[in-house]
């Protein structure tokens, strides 16, 4: 799963990326896209590793892409932003980072510190980028449907959808408001429409506000969270023992990395099931409400094709009974069919035959 970090210049976006990824921005190089695969911390996996002492430990991962901040104050900046959106279209979610801290040493974007106005501006540019793409597609379809081809009926339906999408975007409503069924959602997803993607907002606050809730919830975001990117970058550079004390002094229970990852998971509708053994303990990322047979395919297509049953135990049940042997003795391990809906934290051993 990929998440793009976007935001105005001096918003603290790259500093937040540093905190989450462990990378450091080199100020001597021109800004460009930066990519990091970030392991998803999971205490459940740590517990299983203590039991099995596996040869391999494989957590789930999320990929974050840091895009250069671009000023939208002029046509050149807007054009640069549109170019960057080609990368964002390939991502599963968008993280908007906006500034809410005052500082005499950091130039304010547009000579203001107004987080909500910055989000509104970014959202408007996403609308315009999608509208440009829709207009081009409508122009192509209007020519294509005049020809008696095998795909004409499907193109007529798509044209009707695209015109509806255009109307929504012209009213500054996201693409998601104009989608009526699974067929249309599939078409829209294939185009990578920006306003169809879940948006998370990170409000970059000053030190005095690090333990407070976000100052507002934005209507176009799945979630809005507050954090200080500068402080979080400092936390990320500390040793574990020092980090715990530093967080406590600030009134924080956890670092930004954990909060951002969990928020990304929730926004896209993700969860993890676990597999364990002496060879490997591993977390597998899936969408919520996925059936067992589909989850099996995440491991290998042969397991999905030859699926027989899923041997399942909830992590909490395993932990309450110390280990797998105890869970079985307590009758907490069960066999589930292919249409079983996998739950977050399920420990699964798939039985299959090919």
Steps between C-alpha positions, in 0.01 A plus 500: 500500500633841399429839655611831348597789726407835346497853640607860448863610539616529864207290623730250673403220261855382434586521869204274574618261228841493672337416833294217355764354269819557696653673198664842510445766236828611342475882475782510241287319239208640306166372636351204322277201569612285791366152564516290817363158589404521866450195720169499686572456873289214637537380861304186408773398259762570767317267739491221242870550431574447869314169490632356173849655481457498119775513240318787333292790635288678238275789604249663269625805308355824370671710235515877542593739220612853583424742216672841482294785638369724222358849534157528342513879496566520124440309177851351497454347845158366406646336188778341707240371744302335216817325380562364849147362513600229252682336791211554740255329263696178550467522878227358722463805724604863541649660811467879497746674733420862588657749736339633817812609693638852533872558441702809418774282347273312253342702219122466496335369184304781330600720798245325719472215747158357423484119494137478391552741210800295386292181500221669306754618242650150463154346469408749229811407302410131529156589364651688205743216423215248495280732293773537238528122474122456479462761227763323290327165550157641408638649180647162402184305588269736311692417184527129575128433565415615148666184367320161500757310706464205740578728793253771405238414765763503775637829369154655502461406866845635578424825317186550709704440815776736393250778429356447848852514644567821309188659650610400850851637453369826357310538829829428683370164623736199488470224241380261771168687523414415138566123508187284507610135478793258497545523122536878520732472800721263303517743208574796727768307687675410174543872428655563840271795572652701782173591669400134511795422727480520880658819632668537839592841635798559729491842667859588589470681832740667741650334808233640734229316304663159447277323754178669384245374251494638148362855498234398247374207291493570128192399303701344216731292723444155645696615804682809624778463755735749665872450557821697504718374215815658647453340841406166345822507297692558823317209665586272209871571548499404870591163648204292620560568870528876447204505264256368761600767752489777240150400388381496860638853559299622201183323612508264202425129515657409167709642217365640173609192309251283688216749481549573131523133405189409698309791347609393150384145574160620618453745213553238230323224694798274562571235760760227558479126545798309635681177420753342731747215530866430560588605146320835506253720680333741263226762476296514179317819402149454360181702462244466775211262423721284278405133482739229613549363148606846375734546796658164416581637156708775662741228607497296178259437214536123552365532855198691370442253216525195726331652805340247735464669839655779704621407846439821695563631849461861612827647628341601831383140554847364427664748736247430775595132475876567467555325166339296221500181705313675782255659254420158353452349847254783576312431174583845366635373167231444240467393137340757272374467138611708201232767553608573857568874547855541629532724806789722601744297709381158385779244505438267206638174369349424161430137411512441126560236235619549141 
